[in-house]
């Protein structure tokens, strides 16, 4: 009966139009109900695909002015080539289109990467066996990945922090292996994904960024050739605190 009640609210949840109290209650339910979690993910992905199909980016007036100014400095005198104004307009239009397309592709790639990792985090929370190596000891979890990844990473000491390590598992993102570490803070669980930083990957052309969507906070950054992505159904401050611990460990 409870699932029938929540099932009626999944569309509003995907549209982010649920009142705050109902959204928080549904978030709690999704962490314990694989069936509703699967339904929610399917509806959210459908709406993302629909938005992406109709997405358009409009360059700002400031961007257009910069392009026009740069071209004016290089164009030849009008008395020598009468068709320069038309050429300039066409060139500006092409640059605007190219800039918009680049922005669109970068946005789409980042959205796709975010969606894949968020789906992975939600699936982990709904799984009866969320991690492959179960341990609160970083000296047990880190060695488990040896030989399974083409890179190594450090884990922080959590003794005097609000976080507890639960374990880790092997994941694949863009056909490349990576690590997912599961942490707990109070009643919340957070995933820290560690993958190789792909400098040519549009999804990661921004070195560091953070956002919050559908009740999840996310923060991402790079260090020593690795990309870290931390996701949790908690406050941005908690995600940032775990990120700072991982940053400090990465510098060791």
Backbone as a ProteinNet text record, in pm:
[ID]
protein_1_A
[PRIMARY]
XXXXXXXXXXXXXXXXXXXXXXXXXXXXXXXXXXXXXXXXXXXXXXXXXXXXXXXXXXXXXXXXXXXXXXXXXXXXXXXXXXXXXXXXXXXXXXXXXXXXXXXXXXXXXXXXXXXXXXXXXXXXXXXXXXXXXXXXXXXXXXXXXXXXXXXXXXXXXXXXXXXXXXXXXXXXXXXXXXXXXXXXXXXXXXXXXXXXXXXXXXXXXXXXXXXXXXXXXXXXXXXXXXXXXXXXXXXXXXXXXXXXXXXXXXXX
[TERTIARY]
83.7	0	86.5	196.1	282.8	346	386	445.2	343.2	216.8	111.5	96.2	107.2	97.2	212.2	336.2	451.8	454.5	404.7	404.8	330.6	227.3	149.3	226	334.4	408.1	540.6	572.4	702.1	717.1	606	615.2	646.6	579.2	606.8	748.5	796.6	933.8	1033.4	1008.8	1097.9	1095.5	979	966.6	1019.7	1061.5	1110.2	1002.9	877.1	766.2	700.1	756.4	701.9	735.5	645.4	679.6	799.9	873.6	999.1	980.6	874.7	854.5	826.9	743.3	713.5	835.8	917.1	1036.9	1135.1	1152.6	1243.3	1192.4	1059.3	1002	1019	1001	1017.8	1164.1	1256.1	1398.7	1429.8	1372.7	1394.5	1338	1219.4	1157.6	1238.7	1293.7	1369.9	1496.2	1550.1	1670.9	1643.2	1514.7	1480.9	1393	1354.6	1262.4	1321.2	1382.8	1441.2	1339	1214.8	1113	1083.2	1058.2	1029.6	1154.2	1272.7	1396.1	1410.9	1384	1393	1293	1169.9	1066.6	1106.3	1157.4	1196.8	1309.5	1410.3	1522.5	1475.7	1383	1333.7	1263.3	1183	1109.3	1203.3	1299.5	1394.6	1477.8	1524.3	1604.7	1523.8	1393.4	1307.6	1293.5	1275.3	1259.6	1390.6	1504.5	1634.5	1652.5	1615.9	1630.2	1540.5	1420	1327.6	1381.7	1435.7	1492.7	1613.1	1695.6	1816.3	1781.9	1673.8	1635.4	1594.3	1538.9	1494.5	1582.6	1698.9	1785.7	1845.1	1851.3	1913.8	1992.7	2106.7	2189.4	2197.5	2172.1	2176.8	2299.4	2393.8	2514.1	2475.9	2552.6	2525.1	2565.5	2505.6	2545.2	2693.2	2747.5	2888.5	2977.7	2939.7	3017.6	3016.2	2900.3	2889.5	2975.6	2973.2	3052.9	3202.3	3246.7	3388.7	3428.8	3343.1	3374	3378.8	3283.4	3280.2	3403.9	3442.2	3558.8	3686.2	3701.1	3819.7	3827.8	3714.8	3714.5	3738.8	3687.3	3706.5	3853.6	3931.1	4073.1	4151.2	4098.4	4171.1	4117.7	3998.5	3940	4012.2	4010.6	4076.7	3986.7	4044.7	3964.3	3849.5	3737.8	3617.1	3636.9	3725.9	3743.6	3817.9	3887.7	3957.9	3868.7	3788.3	3702.4	3562.1	3474.5	3341.2	3256.8	3291.1	3204.6	3249.9	3347.2	3394.1	3283.7	3194.9	3089.8	3006.3	2969.7	2891.7	2970.2	3100.2	3185.6	3200.4	3215	3228.3	3104.7	2987.2	2862.6	2853	2890.6	2885.7	2984.4	3104.6	3205.3	3159.9	3100.2	3048.3	2941.7	2854.1	2747.9	2806	2910.2	2971.9	3039.2	3105.5	3170	3067.9	2956.4	2850.4	2794.3	2773.8	2721.2	2820.9	2950.4	3052.7	3062.5	3056.4	3062.5	2943.3	2824.6	2703.8	2709.6	2757.8	2766.1	2864.9	2978.2	3077	3019.8	2949.4	2888.6	2783	2702.7	2597.9	2658.3	2764.8	2825.8	2890	2953.6	3015.5	2909.2	2800.1	2690.2	2630.3	2608.1	2548.8	2640.2	2770.3	2863.8	2869.6	2871.4	2875.8	2747	2632.8	2505.2	2501.3	2553.2	2552.9	2640.9	2761.5	2851.1	2788.6	2726.9	2661.7	2549.3	2468.4	2356.2	2404.8	2510.5	2563.4	2611.1	2682.8	2734.3	2623.4	2526.7	2414.5	2333.4	2310.6	2240	2316.7	2448.8	2532.2	2520.9	2520.9	2509.2	2374.2	2265.4	2131.4	2118.3	2171.3	2165.5	2243.3	2355	2434.1	2354.5	2285.2	2206.3	2092.6	2037.5	1924.3	1967.3	2097.7	2147.2	2160.2	2133.8	2153.2	2301.5	2384.9	2530.2	2594.3	2594.9	2636.8	2783.9	2871.7	3014.9	3073.5	3186.8	3254.8	3351.5	3412.2	3499.4	3438.6	3401.7	3333.7	3434.6	3463.2	3558.8	3557.2	3579.9	3594.5	3741.4	3829.3	3973.7	4027	4080.1	4132.6	4249.1	4319.1	4432.9	4387.5	4259.2	4202.4	4138	4068.5	3994.8	4089.8	4187.8	4278	4353.9	4415.2	4487.5	4397.6	4268.3	4176.2	4172.8	4193.6	4188.2	4318.6	4424.7	4553.1	4539.2	4585.9	4576.5	4445.2	4347.5	4217.1	4204.7	4291.5	4286.6	4422.4	4424.1	4552.3	4610	4564.2	4614.1	4597.8	4658.8	4643.8	4590.2	4538	4483.6	4500.6	4491.3	4501.2	4365.3	4342.3	4220.5	4255.4	4167.7	4199.6	4177.7	4241.5	4215.5	4087.3	3989.8	3857.1	3827.6	3926	3902.6	3837.4	3880.5	3827.2	3730.1	3668.9	3574.3	3435.3	3331.8	3196.3	3170	3271.2	3252.5	3306.8	3243.8	3285.5	3294.5	3405.5	3422.7	3346.4	3265.7	3189.1	3249.8	3325	3385.3	3398.2	3418.8	3436.5	3402	3393.7	3365	3427.3	3442.1	3495.2	3381	3400.7	3299.6	3365.7	3281.2	3331	3257.6	3333.4	3278.5	3348.4	3269.4	3326.9	3424.1	3386.6	3463	3596.7	3617.3	3741.1	3710.8	3797.7	3771.5	3795.3	3720.3	3734.1	3692.7	3706.9	3673.3	3552.8	3466.4	3358.2	3376.1	3396.5	3410.4	3281.5	3231.3	3106.2	3136.7	3083.9	3103	2967.4	2968.5	2846.5	2870.2	2768.3	2772.1	2633.4	2619.9	2487.5	2398.8	2282.3	2190.9	2210.5	2313.1	2335.2	2454.3	2446.4	2557.2	2605.5	2735	2795.8	2887.5	2891.3	2982.1	3092.2	3214.9	3328.2	3377.2	3362.1	3406.7	3544.7	3635.8	3769.7	3799.5	3823.8	3853.5	3973	4031.7	4139.7	4085.2	4155.8	4113.4	4138.4	4032.5	4043.5	4046.1	4164.2	4178.1	4100.6	4080	4006.8	3858.8	3813.8	3672.9	3595.5	3495	3417.1	3352	3319.6	3251.6	3339.5	3473.3	3563.6	3650.7	3602.1	3681.1	3680.9	3591.9	3593.4	3663.7	3772.2	3854.4	3776.2	3698.9	3624	3484.3	3385.9	3250.3	3164.9	3054.2	2962.7	2820.8	2724.6	2585.3	2497.5	2368.5	2271.5	2148.6	2106.7	1993.6	1919.3	1785.9	1698.6	1736.8	1775.3	1807	1947.2	2030.7	2167.8	2265.1	2368.1	2477.4	2591.9	2661.5	2773.8	2887.3	3008.2	3126.9	3232.8	3302.5	3402.7	3528.2	3642.8	3770.2	3874.6	3989	4096.5	4221.5	4302.6	4429.2	4514.8	4640.7	4738.1	4688.6	4622.9	4577.3	4449.2	4383.5	4260.8	4143.8	4026.4	3902.9	3825.3	3789.4	3711.6	3571.5	3469.5	3331	3264.9	3217.3	3153.4	3005.1	2920.7	2775.4	2712.9	2616.9	2546.6	2412.9	2318.3	2186.8	2190.8	2289.5	2310.8	2342.6	2384.9	2407.9	2535.7	2544.2	2669.2	2788.6	2763.4	2872.6	2931.7	2846.2	2895.6	2976.1	2924.5	2996.5	3131.2	3132.7	3258.4	3356.8	3305.7	3393	3461.4	3385.3	3446.1	3543.1	3508.6	3597.4	3729.9	3724.7	3847.5	3936.2	3875	3952.6	4021.3	3949.3	4008.1	4116.8	4097.7	4201.9	4330.8	4314.3	4431.3	4502.4	4425.9	4485.9	4558.2	4502.3	4562.3	4697	4716.9	4843.2	4953.3	4917.9	5016	5111.1
-121	0	125	119.8	236.5	264.9	158.1	176.7	232.1	189.4	244.7	394.1	433.6	576	653.7	603.2	674	667.9	557.4	544.4	656.6	708.5	818.1	949.9	954.3	1080.5	1081.4	971	961.5	1062.4	1089.8	1188.2	1327.2	1364.1	1494	1498.7	1385.5	1376.7	1398.5	1334.5	1349.6	1492.3	1559.8	1698.9	1797.4	1745.4	1829.4	1927.5	1880.5	1968.2	1922.1	1821.1	1776.3	1877.5	1897.9	1981.4	1921.8	2005.7	1963	1844.5	1846.4	1737.6	1606.4	1609.5	1487.3	1437.8	1529.7	1490	1420.5	1473.4	1410.9	1274.1	1263.1	1134.2	1031.4	1076.1	985.4	945.9	1039.9	1006.4	894	904.2	799.8	666.4	670.5	547.3	483.6	565.1	512.9	440.6	479.3	413.7	272.7	237.4	104.7	24	80.7	11.8	6.4	-105.1	-116.9	-97.1	-141.7	-130	16.7	95.8	238.4	311.4	269	330.4	311.7	189.5	161.2	244.7	255.3	335.1	482.1	532.7	674.1	703.1	615.2	634.9	633.4	542.1	533.3	661.9	717.1	840.2	960.5	963.8	1075.6	1072.3	953	941.3	977	941.3	977	1127.8	1193.7	1339.2	1406.7	1349.6	1405.3	1394.8	1277.9	1258.6	1354	1379.3	1471.5	1613.2	1654.1	1789.2	1803.9	1698.8	1706	1719.7	1651.1	1655.5	1795.6	1873.8	2007.8	2118.5	2080.1	2181.1	2275.6	2400.2	2501	2596.1	2641.7	2736.6	2867	2979.1	3109.4	3185	3217.4	3290.3	3425.9	3468	3595.8	3711.2	3831.6	3949.1	3981.1	3957	3986.4	3898.2	3770.9	3679.4	3725.5	3767.4	3815.1	3937.8	4031.5	4153.1	4121.7	4024.5	3987.4	3929.4	3847.4	3787.1	3893.8	3987.1	4093.3	4181.6	4212.6	4298.4	4230.1	4101.7	4029.1	4022.9	4006.1	3997.5	4133	4239.3	4373.9	4412.3	4363.5	4397.1	4332.8	4223.1	4148.5	4172.4	4230.9	4243.8	4352.2	4340.1	4434.5	4554.5	4668.5	4788.8	4760.4	4827.5	4804.8	4847.6	4950	4994.9	4891.8	4796.7	4692.6	4571.9	4534.5	4418.1	4456.5	4477.2	4527.6	4426.8	4297.2	4196.9	4157	4231.5	4199.3	4204.8	4307.9	4308.7	4181.8	4135.8	4012.9	3893.3	3891.4	3782.4	3783.7	3904.6	3916.9	3864.3	3901.6	3855.4	3703.5	3646.3	3500	3433.1	3493.9	3435.3	3439.9	3553	3565.1	3459.7	3442.8	3343.6	3204.2	3172.4	3040.8	3022.4	3128.3	3119.6	3102.6	3173.6	3160.5	3019.8	2964.8	2828.1	2729.5	2747.6	2657.6	2667.2	2792.2	2809.3	2747.1	2765.5	2706.8	2555.6	2499.8	2355.3	2298.1	2364.6	2318.4	2320	2429.3	2439.9	2332.2	2309.8	2208.8	2069.5	2036	1904.3	1884.4	1989.5	1979.1	1957.9	2033.7	2020.5	1880.4	1829.5	1698.3	1589.5	1599.3	1498.8	1498.1	1617	1624.4	1571.7	1605	1553.5	1401.4	1344.9	1200.1	1134.5	1189.7	1133.8	1143.9	1259	1278.4	1177.2	1157.5	1064.3	922.3	880.4	744.8	721.9	818.4	801.3	811.4	899.2	908.9	779.8	725	597.4	487.2	489.2	389.4	403.2	527	551	503	537.2	495.8	344.4	281.1	135.5	70.5	131.5	78.5	84.1	195.5	209.9	108.5	73.8	-18.9	-165.1	-190.6	-327.4	-395.5	-526.7	-604.8	-623.9	-617.7	-628.7	-508	-394.2	-268.7	-260.8	-334	-325.6	-465.7	-473.5	-601.4	-633.2	-530.9	-550.9	-473.5	-544.6	-484.6	-467.2	-340.9	-314.6	-166.2	-138.7	0	40.6	-52.7	-29.4	9.5	129.2	175.3	88.3	26.6	-57.8	-193.8	-221.5	-341.5	-308.6	-194.9	-157.1	-118.8	-34.1	11.2	-104.2	-197	-307.1	-397.5	-402.3	-487.8	-446.4	-319.3	-268.9	-293.4	-335.5	-357.6	-463.7	-431.3	-522.4	-514.5	-447.2	-432.2	-297.6	-202.4	-67.9	-31.8	52.2	96.3	216.2	239.5	351.3	315.6	395.1	378.6	507.6	499	617.1	598.4	707.6	704	729.2	667.7	690.5	763.8	852.4	933	857.5	905.4	858	925.5	847	900.5	898.5	868.3	848.1	968.9	1088.3	1208.8	1284.7	1213.8	1276.5	1215.4	1278.8	1223	1110.2	1071.2	971.8	834.8	731.9	594.4	522.7	457.4	381.5	249.7	217.7	93.3	-11.6	31.2	-62.9	-2.1	-88.9	-38.6	-144.5	-101	-192.4	-138	-225.6	-188.5	-143	-32.3	17.3	40.8	66.7	102.1	227.3	326.9	451	479.3	492.9	511.2	398	277.3	156	150.3	236.5	235.9	199.7	117.2	77.8	192.2	191.3	292.1	234.2	313.7	269.2	346.4	276.4	340.6	306.1	409	391.2	436.4	357.6	390.8	434.7	552.2	608.8	631.4	640.9	669.9	790.3	876.9	992.4	1006.3	970.2	969.6	865.6	910.2	820.7	825.7	896	915.1	833.5	791.1	721.2	802.3	808.2	885.7	795.8	818.6	747.6	841.4	789.6	862.2	778.9	833.1	765	818.4	728.1	767.1	700.1	780.4	729.2	807.4	755	828.5	954.4	1064.9	1191.4	1187.5	1199.9	1198.4	1342.4	1394.3	1536.2	1571.6	1473.4	1501.9	1476.3	1429.7	1397.9	1524.9	1555	1678	1681.7	1565.5	1563.1	1620.4	1619.4	1660.3	1778.3	1863	1978.3	2088.2	2078.7	2170.6	2100.6	2158.3	2090.1	2060.1	2155.2	2134.7	2195	2126.7	2178	2108.7	2169.5	2111.4	2152.2	2071.2	2099.3	2020.8	2043.2	1967.7	1943.2	1817.7	1782.3	1664.8	1674	1566.1	1518.2	1610.6	1574.2	1521.7	1519.6	1471.5	1587.6	1590.4	1687.5	1616.5	1688.8	1631.1	1732.1	1683.4	1767.6	1686.2	1751.5	1681.6	1766.8	1701	1770.5	1671.9	1724.9	1641.2	1656.3	1551.8	1556	1436.9	1462.5	1357.9	1265.6	1324.1	1245.7	1167.8	1192.4	1121.1	1218.4	1171.8	1248.4	1190.1	1276.5	1236.5	1295.2	1214.8	1260	1207.4	1297.6	1259.8	1292.1	1192.7	1207.7	1160.6	1237.6	1195.7	1263.9	1196.3	1255.2	1334	1419	1500.7	1641.9	1725.9	1866.3	1882.7	1990.5	2018.7	2032.7	2081.7	2098.1	1963	1860.8	1727.5	1667.7	1684.2	1632.9	1703.6	1833.5	1909.4	1865.9	1833.9	1789.9	1658.1	1564.3	1438	1462.5	1553.6	1587.9	1641.5	1726.9	1782.4	1672.3	1571.8	1461.6	1381	1358.1	1284	1365.5	1496.9	1583	1574	1581.7	1576.5	1441.7	1334.2	1201.7	1189.2	1250.7	1243.1	1314.3	1412.6	1487	1416.3	1311.7	1241.6	1156.4
0	0	0	77.2	82.7	-53.1	-125.1	-257.1	-355	-341.5	-427.4	-403.3	-279	-245.7	-307.3	-291.6	-345.2	-496.5	-554.8	-699.6	-769.3	-702.7	-760.2	-758.4	-680.5	-665.6	-741.7	-812.5	-879.5	-993.2	-1067.2	-1175.7	-1120.7	-1011.7	-950.1	-895	-844.5	-793.8	-907	-1021.7	-1137.1	-1189.7	-1178	-1222.7	-1119.8	-1001.1	-890.6	-845.4	-844.6	-804.3	-674.8	-609.6	-482.2	-372.2	-276.7	-160.4	-88.1	-19	43.5	137.2	221.3	316.6	245.6	141.2	67.1	-8.3	-62.3	-134.5	-41.7	80.3	175.7	218.2	238.4	276.8	164.7	40	-72.4	-89.4	-65.5	-69.5	29.8	150	250.6	202.9	140.2	91.8	-20.2	-109.9	-223.2	-177.8	-63.5	-14.5	35.9	53.6	106.2	12	-102.9	-193	-334.3	-373.7	-508.2	-619.5	-597.8	-702.2	-734.1	-630.3	-651.3	-702.4	-656.9	-704.1	-854.1	-901.4	-1044.5	-1124	-1072.8	-1140.5	-1145.4	-1034	-1028.2	-1126.3	-1133	-1224.5	-1369.3	-1401.9	-1539.3	-1579.9	-1490.5	-1523	-1531.2	-1443.3	-1444.9	-1572.2	-1612.5	-1733.7	-1857.4	-1858.8	-1971.3	-1982.2	-1869.3	-1871	-1910.1	-1868.5	-1908.1	-2059.2	-2113.5	-2257.4	-2333.8	-2282.7	-2348.2	-2346.2	-2229	-2220.3	-2312.2	-2316.6	-2399.5	-2546.5	-2589.7	-2730.7	-2773.9	-2680.4	-2718.2	-2665	-2611.2	-2549.5	-2652.6	-2619.5	-2705.6	-2617	-2668.9	-2595.2	-2674.1	-2606	-2669.2	-2620.6	-2711.2	-2669.3	-2610.4	-2511.3	-2447.9	-2539.3	-2520.6	-2600	-2583.1	-2461.6	-2438	-2524.6	-2540.1	-2624.4	-2769.5	-2818.7	-2958.3	-2980.3	-2883.8	-2897.1	-2901.5	-2818.7	-2819.7	-2954.1	-3012.1	-3142.3	-3252.4	-3250.2	-3350.7	-3339.4	-3213.4	-3191.9	-3241.8	-3215.1	-3259	-3410.6	-3476.5	-3622.1	-3686.1	-3625.3	-3680.5	-3682.7	-3585.1	-3578.5	-3693.4	-3745.5	-3848.7	-3989.7	-4002.5	-4135.9	-4217.8	-4350.2	-4440.3	-4466.5	-4515.4	-4540.7	-4636.2	-4612.7	-4693.4	-4838.4	-4866.9	-5006.3	-5089.4	-5023	-5098	-5123.1	-5020.4	-5035	-4989.7	-5083.6	-5051.4	-4976.3	-4985.3	-4923.8	-4783	-4724.2	-4589.5	-4484.2	-4482.7	-4380.1	-4380.6	-4500.8	-4507.6	-4458.7	-4494.3	-4449.1	-4297.2	-4240.9	-4095.6	-4025.6	-4077.2	-4017.2	-4021.3	-4135.9	-4149.4	-4054.7	-4043.9	-3955.7	-3810.5	-3770	-3633.4	-3608.6	-3708.2	-3693.2	-3675	-3753.8	-3742.4	-3607	-3559.9	-3429.4	-3317.9	-3330.6	-3231.2	-3230.1	-3348.5	-3357.8	-3298.4	-3333.5	-3281.5	-3129.5	-3077.5	-2932.9	-2863.2	-2922.4	-2863.7	-2866.4	-2978.7	-2991.1	-2890.1	-2873	-2776.5	-2635.5	-2601.3	-2470.1	-2450.8	-2556.1	-2550.4	-2528.9	-2605.6	-2594.7	-2457.7	-2406.6	-2274.6	-2167.7	-2178.7	-2083.4	-2089.7	-2212.2	-2228.8	-2174	-2201.6	-2153.3	-2001.6	-1942.5	-1796.4	-1735.8	-1796.9	-1748.9	-1756.4	-1865.1	-1880.7	-1775	-1753.8	-1653.3	-1514.8	-1484	-1355.1	-1337.3	-1442.9	-1435.3	-1411	-1481.4	-1464.8	-1321.8	-1266.3	-1131.3	-1027	-1049.2	-956.5	-958.3	-1077.9	-1088.2	-1015.6	-1030.6	-963.9	-812.5	-763	-618.7	-567	-636.8	-593.5	-597.2	-702.7	-712.2	-598.1	-559.2	-448.3	-318.5	-295.6	-173.6	-168.2	-284.7	-289.8	-291.7	-303.5	-317.4	-181.2	-181.3	-59.2	-29.8	-133.5	-118.1	-186.3	-119	-183.8	-220.7	-151.3	-179.2	-194.5	-263	-284	-170.6	-114.1	1.4	117.9	222.1	337	449.7	482	589.4	624.6	751.4	795.7	801.8	768.4	776	638.2	627.1	498	451.5	545.5	510.2	456.9	467.4	406.5	272.6	266.8	146.1	32.9	61.5	-44.7	-111.2	-35.2	-100.4	-184.1	-152.7	-228.9	-375.6	-404.2	-541.9	-618.5	-549.6	-615.4	-725	-844.7	-957.5	-1032	-973.3	-1039.2	-1109.3	-1071.7	-1128.2	-1186.3	-1291.1	-1348.5	-1273.9	-1152.7	-1072.2	-925	-839.5	-694.8	-635.2	-515.6	-446.9	-296.7	-223.9	-78	-15.3	100.1	176.3	305.7	350.8	469.5	600.3	704.4	839.8	888.8	932.2	965.5	1115	1195	1337.3	1405.1	1372.5	1436.9	1346.5	1253.4	1161	1179.3	1121.9	1132.2	1033.6	957.5	852.1	892.8	837.6	861.7	727.6	700.6	577.2	588.2	484.9	483.9	391.9	290.1	196.6	59.2	-40.4	-176	-279	-404.3	-515.1	-643.3	-740.4	-870.7	-960.1	-1033.1	-1125.8	-1261.9	-1361.3	-1494.7	-1541.8	-1583.8	-1637.3	-1769.7	-1876.4	-2010.5	-2043.4	-2005.9	-2035.5	-1962.1	-1863.6	-1786.5	-1641.5	-1579	-1440.3	-1343.7	-1236.3	-1132.9	-999.2	-894.7	-759.2	-707.8	-636.7	-562.7	-415.6	-334.2	-190.3	-123.4	-30.1	37.1	179.6	215.8	348.8	414.9	547	621.7	711	718.6	808.3	870.1	996	1057.8	990.7	942	870.9	720	675.4	531.6	483.2	357.5	294.5	174.2	156.7	49.8	-31.4	-161.1	-249.2	-295.4	-292.9	-351	-469.5	-589.8	-711.4	-749.5	-782.6	-823.7	-957.2	-1059.9	-1193.2	-1248.7	-1354.5	-1419	-1484.6	-1470.3	-1529.8	-1679.8	-1756.6	-1902.3	-1951.6	-1981.9	-2018.1	-2143.6	-2232.9	-2355.9	-2344.4	-2227.8	-2209	-2177.9	-2261.1	-2240.6	-2102.8	-2048.8	-1918.7	-1809.1	-1830.1	-1725.1	-1765.4	-1854.2	-1896.2	-1790.3	-1693.3	-1580.3	-1465.2	-1416.1	-1316.3	-1188.6	-1140.2	-1016.5	-1030.2	-977.1	-982	-876.8	-842.3	-744.9	-782.8	-742.3	-772.3	-676	-683.9	-603.4	-689.6	-695.2	-779.8	-720.6	-720.2	-673.5	-533.4	-447.5	-311	-289.1	-393.9	-381.9	-404.3	-321.2	-339.1	-408.9	-496.6	-569.8	-576.7	-559.8	-573.7	-647.5	-739.2	-819.8	-833.3	-838.7	-852.3	-903.6	-944.8	-996.5	-911.8	-912.9	-840.9	-877.8	-909.9	-942.9	-1053.8	-1154.2	-1268	-1244.3	-1131.1	-1098.9	-1086.1	-1118.5	-1103	-985.6	-889.5	-773.1	-785.8	-760.8	-761.1	-634.4	-548.9	-423.2	-431.7	-401.7	-410.8	-280	-229.5	-108.3	-94.1	-28.6	-3.8	125.8	135.2	254.1	209.7	300.2	266	185.9	106	33.7	128.3	251	347.7	386.8	404.9	439.5	324.5	202.2	85.3	71.9	97.2	87.6	195.9	315.1	423.4	387.7	329.7	286.6	172.2	82.3	-27.8	24.1	128	183.7	243	306.9	363.9	253.3	144.8	32.7	-37.6	-46	-103.5	-21.3	110.9	197.3	184.1	175.5	160.7	26.4	-78.1	-212.2	-216.4	-128.3	-127.2	-49	21.1	104.1	19.7
[MASK]
++++++++++++++++++++++++++++++++++++++++++++++++++++++++++++++++++++++++++++++++++++++++++++++++++++++++++++++++++++++++++++++++++++++++++++++++++++++++++++++++++++++++++++++++++++++++++++++++++++++++++++++++++++++++++++++++++++++++++++++++++++++++++++

